[in-house]
């Protein structure tokens, strides 16, 4: 059963990376077309577990949202109380300042190095919410042209960063 769930998670990530999925119903339908039985409630739980968020009205995985351009190159978690944000060299401190100025209530504090930011949160629920808010903070306004290929010329226009 555990392996089946992992396979469904992989399929969900594949679906949202290649298609414009705006609703849980749309995602459940795509899963069904791929041979995965899923109800709207199970899809809802999967969205939470995978940390999907909506950007420009469509579901996206955190790594896809920030990996398009701009200072943030990766977001990951470490336990239930830490978020690790990787940036281009020299951009961790200005990115941390942007996070601090956003006044994300779930964040207790940030510590920035040269290319890494450690973000402390109170618990796992706060961690999930904070990751979503950080993704939205750094995701480009026009996330991407969905389909089989990405436009390499697309860059973030949401903040002005030293290039």
N, C-alpha and C positions, 0 to 999 in steps of 0.2 A: 504494500500500500504506500509506503514512504517513497519508493522509487517512482510510482505512478504520479504522486504529487510533484516530485521534482521534475519529471518529464512535462507535466502540465505547466509548471512555473517557467521552464525553458521555452515552451511553446508560446506562452503569454508574452514573454519578453521578445520573442521573435515577431509575433503578430504586431505588437505596439511599435516595434522599430521599423516595420515595413508598411504599415497601414495607418490611416487616420481613424482612430477609434475614439469616439466621443462619449459612448455610454457603456455601462456594464452589460446591457442587453446586446449591443453590437459585439462586445468582446466574447460573450457567451456563444453567440451565433458563429463567430469565427472559430472558436474552439470546437464547436460541434462539427463544423465543416472539415476540421482537421482530425476528427475522430475522438475528441475528448468530451465526455459528458460533463457538463458543469451547469449548475443553477446560478441564478443571479446572486443568491446569497453566498454561494461558494466563491464566485468570481469577486464579490465584494471583499471577502476575507483574503483572497489571493492578492488583490490590489494593495491592501494594507500590508500584508506580509512582504510583498516585493518592494514596497515603498514607492509605487507609481504615483505620479502626480499629474495634474492637468496643466498644460502650458498651451496657450492659444486655443483652448477648448478641446484638446486631445490628450489622451493618456501618453505618458512618456516615462521611461525608467530614468532614475537620477543620473546614471552615468551617461546616457544619451543626451540629456538636456544640457549638461555642462561641457561635454566633450566636443563642442562645435566651434569653439573659439573663445576668446576672452581669457581672463586670468586663471580660472579654476579648471583644472584638468581631470580631477577625480574627487569623488566623495565616498567615504566608507565609514563603517562604524567599528568601534572597538569596545566590546562589552555593551552594557546597557546605558552607560553614562558618558561615553565619549564619541565624538564625531571627528574624523580626520579628513581634512580638506587639503588636497595637493594643488599647488599652483605652479605656474611658470616661475623660474628662478627670479627672485627679487620682488615678487608680487604678493607674497603671503601677508606682509604687514598692511599694504593698502587694502587688500581683500578683507582682512580681519577688521579693519576700520569700517569698511562698508557694512560688514555683518553687525558690528557693534552699533553703528548708527541706525540700523534698521530696527533696533529695539525689539528683537524677537524674544518674547516673554519666556519661552522654554529654555533659553540659554542662560546659564549661570555665569559663564565667563569664557574668554578666548585667550589663547597664547599663540603668538605667531613667531615663526622662525624666518628663514629665507624663502623656503618653498613649501612649508607645511604649517597648517593651523590646527591646533588641538582645541576642540570646543567641548566644554563640560555642560552636561544637562542633568536634570534631577533623576530621571528614570527612563525606561524604554518607551513609554508613550510620548514623553516630551521629546525624546530622540527622534522618533518618526516624524512628529510635527515639525521639529526644527530642520530636519533634512529637507522636507518638502518646501519650507520657506526659504532655505538657502538656495535650493535648486531654482525656485522662481526668481530669486534675487539676481542670480547670475545667468539664467537662461536667456538666450537671444529672444527678442520680441517675435521675430519670424523664425520659429524653431528650425524648420527645415522643409525641404520639398520631400514629401514621403514617397516612397517607391523603392525600386531596387537599387538606386544609387543616390548618393548624397552630393550636393553641390559643394565643391571644395572652396569656392570663392565666398561662401556665406560666412560672415563674421558677426560677432555680437555688436549690437548697437545700444544696449541698455545702459552702459556705463562707459566713461572715458578712462581708458587704462593706458599707461605707458606701453608702447609696443617696442 
